[in-house]
Amino acid sequence: MAAGLLVPGVIGSSARAAQDDLRFVHAYGETVLAQPARRVVSLGYTSQDTLLALGVAPVAVRKWFGSMPYGVWPWAQSLLGDAKPLLIEGEVSIEIVASLAPDLIVAIGSGISKAEYDVLSQIAPVLMHAPDQKTYGTSWDVMTRTLGRAVGQTARSEDLIAGTRKKFADVRARHPQWADKTAVCAYNFGGETGAFIGSDTRQRFLAELDFKVPEKLVGMSTAEEFYARLSPEDLSPLDADLLIWVSSFDTVPDIVALPMRRTLEAHHEGREVLAGALVAGALSFGSVLSLPFALEALEPEIELALDGNAQTPVPSSVKAGLAP
């Protein structure tokens, strides 16, 4: 065939495939990118993790909580390189986003309104959560695959997903007995005690390890679709085989002082674990980078809590004063 001669339909098919790969149907409509994005503003509270994992340092990051440099936590900091993204705190400033001249705005998990989306879309293409996902309910693998497409790193995204799934599979293989156990992540904040359930990242972490939801929490109504408030007079729904307290602190006098906690079998039998500070952050982010971090930290703690011996010390629980 002579150089430069085109086979009818071949180039057209490739172009259509490339265009389809950059077409995103989401909760607020449809976004089509002209080409893979390079200059990205990350407005989702956790999307910076996924972008960094894909080799894209965002030009701006939305701060969620904590005081980490540039809003990037330890499990992702090494991927920043020399980048120094602008840290956006509080409400999204349209003017600031516009000044950054992005070619993509990632707003999955940002909580922005349709009106805000419409305005931001005049600056650059905006990605929102899929129609079948909750506002803050995009799973880590869906987030990774979606952003992989958006930045032209589809193969890398699949490798990242496979790697994280293998880490969970390896832990399940080491502890097959966990599949017969119930587990819950609980919180005590501002005088309110409750459980993370539904589409929450902390509940998904436990599900990835084959733990079951305690029967009393099944079907319980949720606030914001990811947690359930409990009566301080009845914490029995938390009485799972494994009880993980999630806190932003490594010492938790508020949880230690909960009167009804001492009525739980999980407490008397030494089956409480504390996910404090960094580990709580990793569980909350629930990203392709933070989940392996949480897994490495919690596997030995869970193993000790579920060894069947109430006298076995669980280091995080002992240090926090939760141990019986």
ChimeraX attribute file (.defattr): number of C-alpha atoms within 10 A of each C-alpha:
attribute: neighborCount
match mode: 1-to-1
recipient: residues
	/A:1	6
	/A:2	5
	/A:3	5
	/A:4	6
	/A:5	7
	/A:6	10
	/A:7	9
	/A:8	8
	/A:9	9
	/A:10	9
	/A:11	11
	/A:12	11
	/A:13	11
	/A:14	11
	/A:15	12
	/A:16	11
	/A:17	12
	/A:18	16
	/A:19	14
	/A:20	12
	/A:21	18
	/A:22	20
	/A:23	16
	/A:24	20
	/A:25	14
	/A:26	17
	/A:27	17
	/A:28	17
	/A:29	12
	/A:30	14
	/A:31	17
	/A:32	16
	/A:33	20
	/A:34	12
	/A:35	14
	/A:36	18
	/A:37	19
	/A:38	17
	/A:39	18
	/A:40	23
	/A:41	30
	/A:42	31
	/A:43	29
	/A:44	23
	/A:45	21
	/A:46	27
	/A:47	25
	/A:48	30
	/A:49	28
	/A:50	27
	/A:51	25
	/A:52	19
	/A:53	20
	/A:54	22
	/A:55	15
	/A:56	21
	/A:57	25
	/A:58	26
	/A:59	20
	/A:60	25
	/A:61	27
	/A:62	26
	/A:63	23
	/A:64	17
	/A:65	11
	/A:66	13
	/A:67	10
	/A:68	11
	/A:69	13
	/A:70	19
	/A:71	24
	/A:72	24
	/A:73	20
	/A:74	16
	/A:75	16
	/A:76	17
	/A:77	15
	/A:78	11
	/A:79	18
	/A:80	18
	/A:81	9
	/A:82	8
	/A:83	13
	/A:84	14
	/A:85	19
	/A:86	19
	/A:87	17
	/A:88	20
	/A:89	14
	/A:90	9
	/A:91	8
	/A:92	15
	/A:93	12
	/A:94	12
	/A:95	10
	/A:96	12
	/A:97	21
	/A:98	14
	/A:99	9
	/A:100	15
	/A:101	15
	/A:102	20
	/A:103	18
	/A:104	24
	/A:105	26
	/A:106	25
	/A:107	23
	/A:108	28
	/A:109	20
	/A:110	20
	/A:111	15
	/A:112	17
	/A:113	9
	/A:114	13
	/A:115	10
	/A:116	13
	/A:117	17
	/A:118	13
	/A:119	12
	/A:120	22
	/A:121	15
	/A:122	10
	/A:123	19
	/A:124	20
	/A:125	20
	/A:126	26
	/A:127	29
	/A:128	27
	/A:129	27
	/A:130	21
	/A:131	12
	/A:132	10
	/A:133	15
	/A:134	17
	/A:135	19
	/A:136	20
	/A:137	19
	/A:138	21
	/A:139	18
	/A:140	23
	/A:141	20
	/A:142	15
	/A:143	22
	/A:144	27
	/A:145	20
	/A:146	22
	/A:147	23
	/A:148	24
	/A:149	20
	/A:150	24
	/A:151	21
	/A:152	18
	/A:153	18
	/A:154	18
	/A:155	12
	/A:156	17
	/A:157	25
	/A:158	15
	/A:159	11
	/A:160	21
	/A:161	17
	/A:162	13
	/A:163	14
	/A:164	21
	/A:165	16
	/A:166	13
	/A:167	15
	/A:168	19
	/A:169	15
	/A:170	12
	/A:171	16
	/A:172	17
	/A:173	12
	/A:174	10
	/A:175	14
	/A:176	11
	/A:177	12
	/A:178	21
	/A:179	13
	/A:180	10
	/A:181	15
	/A:182	20
	/A:183	23
	/A:184	26
	/A:185	26
	/A:186	23
	/A:187	21
	/A:188	18
	/A:189	12
	/A:190	7
	/A:191	10
	/A:192	11
	/A:193	18
	/A:194	20
	/A:195	27
	/A:196	23
	/A:197	25
	/A:198	23
	/A:199	19
	/A:200	22
	/A:201	24
	/A:202	26
	/A:203	25
	/A:204	19
	/A:205	19
	/A:206	20
	/A:207	16
	/A:208	14
	/A:209	21
	/A:210	21
	/A:211	22
	/A:212	20
	/A:213	22
	/A:214	18
	/A:215	13
	/A:216	12
	/A:217	19
	/A:218	12
	/A:219	10
	/A:220	14
	/A:221	14
	/A:222	17
	/A:223	12
	/A:224	13
	/A:225	16
	/A:226	19
	/A:227	22
	/A:228	19
	/A:229	18
	/A:230	16
	/A:231	11
	/A:232	15
	/A:233	10
	/A:234	11
	/A:235	20
	/A:236	19
	/A:237	19
	/A:238	29
	/A:239	22
	/A:240	25
	/A:241	22
	/A:242	25
	/A:243	24
	/A:244	27
	/A:245	22
	/A:246	26
	/A:247	21
	/A:248	17
	/A:249	15
	/A:250	18
	/A:251	18
	/A:252	20
	/A:253	12
	/A:254	11
	/A:255	19
	/A:256	14
	/A:257	12
	/A:258	16
	/A:259	11
	/A:260	12
	/A:261	21
	/A:262	15
	/A:263	14
	/A:264	17
	/A:265	16
	/A:266	23
	/A:267	21
	/A:268	15
	/A:269	18
	/A:270	27
	/A:271	33
	/A:272	29
	/A:273	27
	/A:274	30
	/A:275	26
	/A:276	20
	/A:277	15
	/A:278	21
	/A:279	24
	/A:280	20
	/A:281	21
	/A:282	25
	/A:283	25
	/A:284	19
	/A:285	21
	/A:286	26
	/A:287	24
	/A:288	23
	/A:289	22
	/A:290	25
	/A:291	26
	/A:292	21
	/A:293	19
	/A:294	21
	/A:295	21
	/A:296	14
	/A:297	15
	/A:298	17
	/A:299	14
	/A:300	12
	/A:301	21
	/A:302	20
	/A:303	14
	/A:304	20
	/A:305	27
	/A:306	20
	/A:307	12
	/A:308	12
	/A:309	12
	/A:310	18
	/A:311	14
	/A:312	15
	/A:313	17
	/A:314	23
	/A:315	16
	/A:316	19
	/A:317	25
	/A:318	15
	/A:319	14
	/A:320	18
	/A:321	16
	/A:322	24
	/A:323	22
	/A:324	16
